[in-house]
Amino acid sequence: MTRISRLRTWRTAVLLAALTVWTAAAPAAAQDDLIDAAPTTIGIDTPAPGHAMDWTMTVTNVTSVAVPLSLRVSGERVPLFVGATPLEVTVRDATGGIVVGPLAAGDLIGQLIVLPSLPAGATYALSGTASLPRSADNSYQGLSGELVFEFVAVDPRTPLAQTGGTAPIVFLLLGGALLTLGVLLLTRRKARTDA
């Protein structure tokens, strides 16, 4: 998990806008067997208006097969991320290609960004930039927020679980019909023996 959370003085006012960024493998137990994300935690200074701060994060495929990879972004829509001049985030791959952004941090919340499939044993690196627009003023003093960037991998060797379908309904209807038929036969047999 990567964590961005420090305070930075801007002019005479303290800009208490803390940004937390986490990167990690998704919490599912199977995820731990597929990928390894690093670093676990990183702290950087929140940028002053008109400045930017950078971080890097990597994920390694620890399996013997390629795995589909995504980046999930979560957090809360706090004023630092959705205000008039919100914190902007850009994420690039190792070649410098833009993966995300530049976007207001609030616009990233809830997104699942599909990344290239990660070959067996390979490492994928991302670099991020958080910047506060030059037009941001002291209204951002005391604001804080947290963004969570989570690498998500799926084991291509594991078949998906069956969810729904018609087979269970057919068996229930067939079972109900057989039960009804059995009750009718018993009732008819009992009526014959009583007569």
PEPE-V706649 format. One record per residue. N is the residue number from 0. RES is the residue in one small letter. D_CENTER is the distance of its C-alpha to the mean C-alpha in Angstrom with 1 decimal. Layout:
n:N res:RES d_center:D_CENTER
n:N res:RES d_center:D_CENTER
//
This chain:
n:0 res:m d_center:12.1
n:1 res:t d_center:13.6
n:2 res:r d_center:15.3
n:3 res:i d_center:17.3
n:4 res:s d_center:19.8
n:5 res:r d_center:23.4
n:6 res:l d_center:26.2
n:7 res:r d_center:28.2
n:8 res:t d_center:31.6
n:9 res:w d_center:32.4
n:10 res:r d_center:36.1
n:11 res:t d_center:37.5
n:12 res:a d_center:34.6
n:13 res:v d_center:31.7
n:14 res:l d_center:28.4
n:15 res:l d_center:26.3
n:16 res:a d_center:23.1
n:17 res:a d_center:20.6
n:18 res:l d_center:17.2
n:19 res:t d_center:14.8
n:20 res:v d_center:12.1
n:21 res:w d_center:10.4
n:22 res:t d_center:9.4
n:23 res:a d_center:9.4
n:24 res:a d_center:9.2
n:25 res:a d_center:7.3
n:26 res:p d_center:10.1
n:27 res:a d_center:11.8
n:28 res:a d_center:15.2
n:29 res:a d_center:15.3
n:30 res:q d_center:12.5
n:31 res:d d_center:14.9
n:32 res:d d_center:17.5
n:33 res:l d_center:15.7
n:34 res:i d_center:14.3
n:35 res:d d_center:15.1
n:36 res:a d_center:13.3
n:37 res:a d_center:15.8
n:38 res:p d_center:16.9
n:39 res:t d_center:15.7
n:40 res:t d_center:16.6
n:41 res:i d_center:18.2
n:42 res:g d_center:20.0
n:43 res:i d_center:21.4
n:44 res:d d_center:23.7
n:45 res:t d_center:22.6
n:46 res:p d_center:24.5
n:47 res:a d_center:27.7
n:48 res:p d_center:28.2
n:49 res:g d_center:28.7
n:50 res:h d_center:27.2
n:51 res:a d_center:24.0
n:52 res:m d_center:22.3
n:53 res:d d_center:20.5
n:54 res:w d_center:18.3
n:55 res:t d_center:17.3
n:56 res:m d_center:14.7
n:57 res:t d_center:15.2
n:58 res:v d_center:14.0
n:59 res:t d_center:16.9
n:60 res:n d_center:17.3
n:61 res:v d_center:19.6
n:62 res:t d_center:20.7
n:63 res:s d_center:23.7
n:64 res:v d_center:22.0
n:65 res:a d_center:19.7
n:66 res:v d_center:16.1
n:67 res:p d_center:13.8
n:68 res:l d_center:10.9
n:69 res:s d_center:7.8
n:70 res:l d_center:5.8
n:71 res:r d_center:2.5
n:72 res:v d_center:4.8
n:73 res:s d_center:6.1
n:74 res:g d_center:9.7
n:75 res:e d_center:13.2
n:76 res:r d_center:15.4
n:77 res:v d_center:18.1
n:78 res:p d_center:21.2
n:79 res:l d_center:20.3
n:80 res:f d_center:17.5
n:81 res:v d_center:19.4
n:82 res:g d_center:23.0
n:83 res:a d_center:25.8
n:84 res:t d_center:24.9
n:85 res:p d_center:21.2
n:86 res:l d_center:19.6
n:87 res:e d_center:18.6
n:88 res:v d_center:16.0
n:89 res:t d_center:16.5
n:90 res:v d_center:14.7
n:91 res:r d_center:17.1
n:92 res:d d_center:17.5
n:93 res:a d_center:20.5
n:94 res:t d_center:22.9
n:95 res:g d_center:22.2
n:96 res:g d_center:20.7
n:97 res:i d_center:18.3
n:98 res:v d_center:14.7
n:99 res:v d_center:13.7
n:100 res:g d_center:16.4
n:101 res:p d_center:18.5
n:102 res:l d_center:16.9
n:103 res:a d_center:17.3
n:104 res:a d_center:14.4
n:105 res:g d_center:14.4
n:106 res:d d_center:14.0
n:107 res:l d_center:10.6
n:108 res:i d_center:9.1
n:109 res:g d_center:7.4
n:110 res:q d_center:7.3
n:111 res:l d_center:6.0
n:112 res:i d_center:8.5
n:113 res:v d_center:10.6
n:114 res:l d_center:12.3
n:115 res:p d_center:15.7
n:116 res:s d_center:16.3
n:117 res:l d_center:16.8
n:118 res:p d_center:20.4
n:119 res:a d_center:21.7
n:120 res:g d_center:22.1
n:121 res:a d_center:20.8
n:122 res:t d_center:18.8
n:123 res:y d_center:16.6
n:124 res:a d_center:16.8
n:125 res:l d_center:15.2
n:126 res:s d_center:17.0
n:127 res:g d_center:16.1
n:128 res:t d_center:18.5
n:129 res:a d_center:18.6
n:130 res:s d_center:21.8
n:131 res:l d_center:23.6
n:132 res:p d_center:26.0
n:133 res:r d_center:29.7
n:134 res:s d_center:30.5
n:135 res:a d_center:28.5
n:136 res:d d_center:31.1
n:137 res:n d_center:31.7
n:138 res:s d_center:29.9
n:139 res:y d_center:26.7
n:140 res:q d_center:28.6
n:141 res:g d_center:27.1
n:142 res:l d_center:23.7
n:143 res:s d_center:20.5
n:144 res:g d_center:16.7
n:145 res:e d_center:13.5
n:146 res:l d_center:10.3
n:147 res:v d_center:7.5
n:148 res:f d_center:6.4
n:149 res:e d_center:4.8
n:150 res:f d_center:6.7
n:151 res:v d_center:6.7
n:152 res:a d_center:10.3
n:153 res:v d_center:12.7
n:154 res:d d_center:16.3
n:155 res:p d_center:18.5
n:156 res:r d_center:21.4
n:157 res:t d_center:20.2
n:158 res:p d_center:21.4
n:159 res:l d_center:19.5
n:160 res:a d_center:20.9
n:161 res:q d_center:23.4
n:162 res:t d_center:22.4
n:163 res:g d_center:25.4
n:164 res:g d_center:28.0
n:165 res:t d_center:31.8
n:166 res:a d_center:33.0
n:167 res:p d_center:32.5
n:168 res:i d_center:34.2
n:169 res:v d_center:37.1
n:170 res:f d_center:37.7
n:171 res:l d_center:37.7
n:172 res:l d_center:40.2
n:173 res:l d_center:42.3
n:174 res:g d_center:42.4
n:175 res:g d_center:43.4
n:176 res:a d_center:46.1
n:177 res:l d_center:47.5
n:178 res:l d_center:47.6
n:179 res:t d_center:49.5
n:180 res:l d_center:51.8
n:181 res:g d_center:52.5
n:182 res:v d_center:53.4
n:183 res:l d_center:55.7
n:184 res:l d_center:57.5
n:185 res:l d_center:58.0
n:186 res:t d_center:59.3
n:187 res:r d_center:61.6
n:188 res:r d_center:62.9
n:189 res:k d_center:63.6
n:190 res:a d_center:65.5
n:191 res:r d_center:67.6
n:192 res:t d_center:68.5
n:193 res:d d_center:69.4
n:194 res:a d_center:71.7
//
